[in-house]
Amino acid sequence: MTEITANTKAANGNRLSQWLFNPFRFVAGFRTLLLGLAIILMSAFVSSLSNTHFDGVLDVHIGFEAPLWIFFAEGLINWICMVIPLFFFGLIVSHSSFRMIDVFGTQALARWPYLITSVVMLPEANQRFGIYLMSRFASTAASGTVDYTDMLIFIFAMVVAVIMAVWMVALMYRAYAVSCNIKGARAVVTFTISLIGAEVLSKFAILSLLS
């Protein structure tokens, strides 16, 4: 009985790990695309409440007030800039056929950790301390004194944001490898090139949009 219980716990733990770090073995297709897009738009809405901009595939900044559609556009631009090069690299290096809907859907869903980031950025303490830091870096008069509670909340939010960024990159890689059926060096190299290119392209696209 003890052995059965241990095996059950191990199986449940393994399944949880799969859902957290490689859910794309279980989900794909049109419903995944809809869920992923819904999460991207939800993240954009929540981030708009704190003026947090996802102004790049990996970037998160507390910034200026903007119309809601700007936040939606940033999320969609980041997704498109990442998924298109991955799709074309998949066509080039994959030795098997795959569905376009799976690539687009899993990449959209892979961005779900940034929903957590948008939530932890909600406290106004992040904006207050962010403004204080910007005034210091700009060599202007600092806005008030340092509130250590604000500083701790800001540091916590930044730590979570970094963890979520790493988690999202891991999910995007898993989504690419599974949906395009690519492994090893080919997957790592083409994903890395796509990520770097997408980051640069998304920054230019969002800056062009804002200007």
N, C-alpha and C positions, 0 to 999 in steps of 0.2 A: 504493500500500500504506500509506504514511504517513497519507494522508487517511482511508482506511478505519479505520485504527487510532485516529486522533483522534476520528472520529465514533463509534466503538464506546465509547471511554472517556467521551465526552460523554454518550452515551445511558445508560451504566451509572451515571455520576454523577447524571444527572437522575433515574433510577429510584431510586437510593439516597435522594436528597433527598425524593422522593415518599413512600417508605416511612417515612422519619423524621418528616416533617412533614405528610403528607396520605395516610396509608395507607388511608383510607376509600374511596378510588376502587377499591381492590382487594379489600377485605374487607367483609362485611356479613352480616346474617342471624343465625340461631340459633347457629351455631358461634362467631361473633364475640361474642355475648352470653355464651356459656359461657366463652370465653377471657378476656373482660374481667372476669367475676365471679371466675374463678380467680385472676387477677392481683390483684384487690382483696383477696381473702381471704389470698393469699400475702403481700401487703404488710402486712396486719394481723398475721399471725403473726410475720413478721420484726420488725416494729416492737414487738411485745409483748416481745421478748427484751431490748430496751433501754428499755422503758417510754416509748416515743415514741408520742405520741397525735396522730392526724390528727383534731383536734377542731374541724373546720370544713371547708368545701369546699376552702379553700386553706391552712388552718392546720396547722402542725407544731410540737409542743412536747414537750420532754422533761418528763415528769411523774411521777405517782405509780404505784405498782404497782396492777394491777387484774386481775380475771379475764380470761381469754383472750376470752370472748364480748364483753366491752366493746370490745376492739379491732376485732373483727369487726363489731360493731354500728356503730361510728364510720364504718368504711369504707362500709358499705351505706347508712347515713343520708346521708352526703355525696353518694353517687351518686344516690340517689332524690331528694334535695332539688334537685339540679341538673337531672336529666333530666325531671322532671314539668313545670316551667314551660317548658322548651324544647319539649317535645312539644306543649303547648297553644298556645304562640306559633306553632309550626309550623302547627298547624291553622288559626290565624287569618290569618297573613300569607303562607303559601305559596300559590302559584297552581297547584300541581300536587299530585297525590296522592302519599303516601309511606307506608311501612310502620312501624308502631309498633316492631316488633322491631328495625328498623335504627337507630332513634333510641336505644333503650335499649342496644342492643349496642355501637354505636360510642362512646357516652358512657362506658360501662364500660371499654372498651378504651383510651379517651383518658386514663384515669387511670394508665396503666402507668409514667410517669416517677416516680411516688411509690414504686414498688418500688425504684428506685435510691436514693431518699431514705431509705427504711427501712434499706437496706444501709449507707449511709455514716454513719447514726446509731448503728450497732452498737457501735463502740469505747467502752469504759467511760470513756475520757477525756472524752467529751461529757457524760456524767452528772456526773462530778466537777467539771468546769468550770462546768456549768450550775448545780449546787448552790452553787458559790462565788459565781457572779453573783447568784443569788437571795438569798443571805445578805447580799450587799453592798447590793442594792436594798431589802431589808427593814430595813436599818440595824441588823442584828444582827452579832454577832461572826462574822467571815469564817471559813469552814471551812478552816483550814490556810493555807498560803502558795500563791501562784500557781505552778503548774507550767507553764512555757512550752511544753513539748511538748504538754500537754493543751490549752493555749490555741490552738496552731497547728492541732491536729486539729479542735478545735471550730470555728474560723474556716473551715477547709476544708469541714467538713460544712455550715455555714450557707450558704456560697457555692454549694455544690452544690444545697442545698435551694431556694435562690432561683431558680437556673437551671432546676431541674426544675419549679418552680411556674409559671414563665413558659412553659416548653415544654408543660406540661399544659394551660394556658389556651389556647395556640395550637391544640393538638390538639382540645380540646373545641369551639372555634369552628369548626374545619374539619369536625369530625364533624357539627355542627349544620347547617352550610351545605350539606354534601354530602347528608346523609340526608334533610333537609327540602327540598332544592333551593331555597335562598334565597340571594340575593346582595345586595351593596351595603349601603346605609344601613339597610334593613329588617333585614338579618342582624345588623349591628353593634349597632344600638340594642336590638333584642329580646334579643340574647345578653347585652349589658351589663346590662340590667335583670334578666335571669334570674340572672346571676352574683352581682350584689349581693344580690338577694332570697334566693338559695340560701345565700349565706354567712351572712346573718342568721338564716334559718330553721334551718340546720344547727347553728349555735351554740346556739340556744334548745333544739332537740331533744336535743342531746347533753348539755347542762347539766341538762335535765329528766331524762334517763336516769340521769345520775350522781347526781342528788339523790334 
